[in-house]
Amino acid sequence: MYSYVSEKIITNEEVEGVPVLMLANKQDLPNSLKVEEIKEIFNKIAMKLGARDSRVLSISALEGDGVREAVEWLFVRILRNKQNRPPILK
Ligand SMILES: Nc1nc2c(ncn2[C@@H]2O[C@H](COP(=O)(O)OP(=O)(O)OP(=O)(O)O)[C@@H](O)[C@H]2O)c(=O)[nH]1
């Protein structure tokens, strides 16, 4: 169900070309879904995204692990987006 919904959202033509960052949170918990398992689910969706820039990162919001890397990944894409996808003024 979850992957069906996220697939419907990120393959929608209105978000075509928009980078996708999937965060595998709660990695500090022993029973959390591991990043490899999440990648397995996500890779099936990523195939439908073609050349879309996408990444799965392991984080723990509680302990802060991986948060900086995630924010930096987004920061770089936001800067690029400003040049490549300027806002449509209505
Ligand atoms: N152990 C751990 N707990 C976390 C982490 N991130 C969030 N939580 C806890 O998960 C609970 C739900 O967090 P919310 O921010 O409300 O997230 P949510 O999307 O509403 O709920 P979830 O489905 O649990 O993600 C809170 O008690 C958070 O403290 C994490 O990285 N590690």
The ligand as a MOL file (V3000), in Angstrom:
LIG
                    3D

  0  0  0     0  0            999 V3000
M  V30 BEGIN CTAB
M  V30 COUNTS 32 34 0 0 0
M  V30 BEGIN ATOM
M  V30 1 N 13.8490 6.0270 18.0210 0
M  V30 2 C 13.5040 6.9830 17.1730 0
M  V30 3 N 12.3020 7.5710 17.3030 0
M  V30 4 C 11.9780 8.5240 16.4240 0
M  V30 5 C 12.8270 8.9340 15.3840 0
M  V30 6 N 12.1980 9.8920 14.6450 0
M  V30 7 C 11.0200 10.0830 15.2440 0
M  V30 8 N 10.8680 9.2570 16.3130 0
M  V30 9 C 9.7510 9.1550 17.2310 0
M  V30 10 O 8.6180 8.6370 16.5580 0
M  V30 11 C 7.4330 9.2000 17.0940 0
M  V30 12 C 6.5780 9.7620 15.9890 0
M  V30 13 O 7.2510 10.8420 15.4290 0
M  V30 14 P 6.5260 11.9220 14.5400 0
M  V30 15 O 7.5120 12.9680 14.2100 0
M  V30 16 O 5.2620 12.3230 15.2130 0
M  V30 17 O 6.2910 11.1200 13.2080 0
M  V30 18 P 4.9850 10.5340 12.5410 0
M  V30 19 O 5.2450 10.5390 11.0850 0
M  V30 20 O 3.7670 11.2620 13.0380 0
M  V30 21 O 4.9570 9.0390 13.0860 0
M  V30 22 P 5.7760 7.7910 12.6250 0
M  V30 23 O 4.8460 6.9810 11.7970 0
M  V30 24 O 6.1480 7.1040 13.9070 0
M  V30 25 O 6.9660 8.2510 11.8540 0
M  V30 26 C 7.8630 10.2410 18.1430 0
M  V30 27 O 7.7820 9.6630 19.4010 0
M  V30 28 C 9.3120 10.5110 17.7510 0
M  V30 29 O 10.1020 10.8820 18.8370 0
M  V30 30 C 14.1100 8.2980 15.2810 0
M  V30 31 O 14.9440 8.5600 14.4060 0
M  V30 32 N 14.3740 7.3250 16.1950 0
M  V30 END ATOM
M  V30 BEGIN BOND
M  V30 1 1 1 2
M  V30 2 2 2 3
M  V30 3 1 2 32
M  V30 4 1 3 4
M  V30 5 2 4 5
M  V30 6 1 4 8
M  V30 7 1 5 6
M  V30 8 1 5 30
M  V30 9 2 6 7
M  V30 10 1 7 8
M  V30 11 1 8 9
M  V30 12 1 9 10
M  V30 13 1 9 28
M  V30 14 1 10 11
M  V30 15 1 11 12
M  V30 16 1 11 26
M  V30 17 1 12 13
M  V30 18 1 13 14
M  V30 19 2 14 15
M  V30 20 1 14 16
M  V30 21 1 14 17
M  V30 22 1 17 18
M  V30 23 2 18 19
M  V30 24 1 18 20
M  V30 25 1 18 21
M  V30 26 1 21 22
M  V30 27 2 22 23
M  V30 28 1 22 24
M  V30 29 1 22 25
M  V30 30 1 26 27
M  V30 31 1 26 28
M  V30 32 1 28 29
M  V30 33 2 30 31
M  V30 34 1 30 32
M  V30 END BOND
M  V30 END CTAB
M  END
